[in-house]
Amino acid sequence: MANIRSQIKRNRQAAKRRLRNRSVRSALKTAKKKVRLALGEGDLETALARAREAARAFDKAASKGILHKRTAARHKSRLARAVNQALAKAGTSGG
């Protein structure tokens, strides 16, 4: 246990940040899951909207330093690719 006043404060700050970051990461997982579920159900409109929301959330997390920018880019890319493949498949099978 720290006995230096500045270190005690640092520990408090780190604990607060850890909780905040954990909740943001959890929200990101939920956003990804919503996109995947919409794709699984075949609801492309919803999947597209959820993918946009998820991309925005990933960008926000990266800008705040919760995620590395390349990690955010990788997740956004994978979601976009999944949505685009589903859209392409729907476009070819429908016509």
N, C-alpha and C positions, 0 to 999 in steps of 0.2 A: 504494500500500500504506500502510495506517495505521501511524503510529509512536507513537500514544498508547495506553497500556496498556488503558484502558477501551474504546477503539474496537476494539482487537484482540479483546478478549473479546466485544464486541457482534457482531463479524463471525463469530466461532465460533458464538455462540448462534443467529445468523440462519441460518447454514448448517445447523445441526442441525434447526431448526424447518422450514426449507425442505424438507429430506428427509422429515421426518415428515408435513408437510402434503401433500407430493406422493404419498406412499404412501396416505394416507387418501383423497385425491381419486381415485386409481386404483382403490381398493377400492369407492368409490361408483359409478364407471363400471361396474365388474364387477357390482355388485348390480343396477344398472339393466338391464344386458345379460341377466342371468339371468331377470329378470321378462319381458323382451321375448321371449327364447327360449322360455320356458314358454308364453307366449301364442301364439307362432307354432306351437308343436307342438300347441296345443289342450288342454294340461294345466292346467285352471283351478284345481284344488286347489293345485298347486305354485306357480302364478303368484300366487295369493292369499297363500300363505305367504311367498314371496319378496318380495312387495310390502310386507308387514308388516316384514320384516327390513330392507328397503331404507329404509323410512320411518324406522325407528328409527335407522339409520346416518346418514341425512340430519339428523335432529334432533340427534344426538350431535355431528356435524361443525359444525352451526350453533352449538351451545352452546359449543363450544371455539373458535369464531371462525375456523374453517378456511373455512367458507362463510358468506355473508351469510344471515340468516334468511329473507329473501324468496326468495333463490335456492333454498334448501332447500325452501321451501314450494311454489315453482313446480314443481320436479322431482317432489316427492311428489304434487302435484295431477295432473300429467300421467300418472304411473304409475297412480294410483288411477282416473283417468278411463278409461285403457286397459283396466284389469282389469274395471271396472264395465261397460264397453261389451261386453266379451267375455262376461261373465256374463249380461248382458241378452240378447245374441244367442243364447246357448246356451239360455236359459230359454224364449225365444219359438220357436226352431226345434225344440226337443224336445217341445213339447206341442201 
